[in-house]
Amino acid sequence: MNAPPIIRTERLELIPATPEMLRAELRGAAALAGQVGAYVPAGWPPDLYDEAATRWMLDWLSTHPGHAEWSFYYFALTDGAAAQPVLVGVGGYKGGPAEDGTVEIGYSVLADYRRRGIASEAVRAFISRAFADPRVTRVIAETLPHLEPSIGVLTKCGFSFTGDGSEPGVIRYTLNRPG
């Protein structure tokens, strides 16, 4: 399976996960670092991303090998402050465009790297990449009502609150295709 290209932003490389990377992550930080070519700081993984999520993504990639671009990405900070890129978060898409043109995104950043615009930078890159596909008419994201920083990222990136999410206690934000 050929991995999709890295999505580059001003300070980030959004590295598309491969099954090999996810298997390495299950073995530990050193194995993951070797696969992604970035330093994995203490405190890895970010909140709301755990072993079960890693295994779910590994299974998804294994059963959808031609759709890796609509999957999971590691966020590597490349702003020059460190000798090598540093993994600071994760996120991506929860599959390709649905029949109605909807794509869902998600993200999480390590606590030590929050409040630096990293999540907003990654979300903007995911939005741009999604709307580059003519099938995509809207991007959605779900969060918890108490995660005010996450809500802030979404509103800063142009999303609007649209109500209840797909599970009890979850709320949804939506961004429609411009124009």
C-alpha positions, 0 to 999 in steps of 0.5 A: 500500500502506498501511503498518501503524501505528507500534508505540510503546513507552516510548522507541521508535517501531518504524516499519514499513518501506515499499518507499520507505524501503528504496529510500532506505536503499539510496541512503544515510543521508541519503535514509533519514533523509528517509524515516523522519523520524529522524536516522541516526547514523554506524555505520549499519547495525547488525551482521548487517543489510546491503545484501543484507538490505535488498534481500531485505526490499524484495523480500519487501514487494513480493511480500507487500504486504498483510502489511507488519505481519509484516515489517521495522521501524526502531527510532527512539529517542524518549527526549527526549535528542536533538532528533529521533528517532534510528535505533538498530536494526532488526528485526521479523517474518520473515513472518506466522503459519505454519500451526502458529501460529509467528512468527519475530522478529529484531533488531539494535541499533547498537553505540553504543546497546547495553546500554540495554534497547533490544533488550528493549523492541523484542522485548517490543513484537513479542511483544505485537503477535504474541500480539494475533493469535489465530493466533499460538501461539508466537514464535521467534527464532534467534541465534548461540551466541557472541552472549551479549547477544542470548541475554540479551535473549531469556531476559530476555523469557521465551524458552527455549532449544529447540535447533538453529536453521534453519541450521548453527551457529544456535540457537533460542529459543521463547516459547509463548503464555501461558495 
